[in-house]
């Protein structure tokens, strides 16, 4: 149980720490490439999808730990 909770928090911590780097790279890719329209929109949403994936992964790991302990 405790291992899953700590693992979930570590996933969130590492993911949040890397979020600015992902955002900078996405911005650089959209500025340097000749991309317009729907492709530009999808590239700009990459940072949002990354943050949502990190949050859902961390919460999922923590939820598994709570289920195994019988608290949820």
C-alpha positions as CSV (number, residue, x, y, z in Angstrom):
1,X,0.0,0.0,0.0
2,X,2.6,2.5,1.1
3,X,4.8,1.7,-1.9
4,X,1.9,2.4,-4.3
5,X,1.2,5.7,-2.6
6,X,4.8,6.8,-2.7
7,X,5.0,5.6,-6.3
8,X,2.0,7.7,-7.3
9,X,3.5,10.8,-5.7
10,X,6.8,10.2,-7.4
11,X,5.1,9.9,-10.8
12,X,3.3,13.1,-10.2
13,X,6.4,14.9,-8.9
14,X,8.6,13.8,-11.9
15,X,5.9,14.6,-14.3
16,X,5.2,18.1,-13.0
17,X,9.0,18.7,-12.9
18,X,9.2,17.8,-16.6
19,X,6.1,19.7,-17.7
20,X,7.9,23.0,-18.4
21,X,10.4,21.2,-20.5
22,X,7.7,19.6,-22.5
23,X,5.9,22.9,-22.9
24,X,9.1,24.6,-24.1
25,X,9.8,21.9,-26.7
26,X,6.2,21.9,-27.9
27,X,6.4,25.7,-28.3
28,X,9.8,25.4,-30.1
29,X,8.3,22.8,-32.5
30,X,5.3,24.9,-33.3
31,X,7.4,28.0,-33.9
32,X,10.1,26.5,-36.1
33,X,7.9,24.3,-38.3
34,X,5.6,25.6,-41.0
35,X,2.4,24.2,-39.3
36,X,-1.1,25.7,-39.6
37,X,-4.6,24.8,-38.9
38,X,-5.6,21.6,-37.1
39,X,-2.1,20.4,-36.9
40,X,-1.1,23.5,-35.0
41,X,-4.0,23.1,-32.6
42,X,-3.1,19.4,-31.9
43,X,0.6,20.3,-31.3
44,X,-0.4,23.1,-28.9
45,X,-2.6,20.6,-27.0
46,X,0.3,18.2,-26.4
47,X,1.2,19.8,-23.1
48,X,-2.3,19.5,-21.8
49,X,-2.5,15.9,-22.8
50,X,0.9,15.3,-21.1
51,X,-0.2,16.8,-17.8
52,X,-3.5,14.9,-17.9
53,X,-1.6,11.7,-18.5
54,X,0.7,12.3,-15.6
55,X,-2.1,13.2,-13.2
56,X,-4.2,10.2,-14.2
57,X,-1.3,7.8,-13.9
58,X,-0.3,9.1,-10.4
59,X,-3.9,9.0,-9.2
60,X,-4.4,5.5,-10.6
61,X,-1.3,4.1,-8.9
62,X,-2.4,5.7,-5.6
63,X,-5.9,4.3,-6.0
64,X,-4.6,0.8,-6.5
65,X,-2.6,1.2,-3.2
66,X,-5.7,2.3,-1.3
67,X,-7.8,-0.5,-2.7
68,X,-5.2,-3.1,-1.7
69,X,-5.2,-1.7,1.9
70,X,-9.0,-1.8,2.0
71,X,-9.4,2.0,2.5
72,X,-11.3,2.4,-0.8
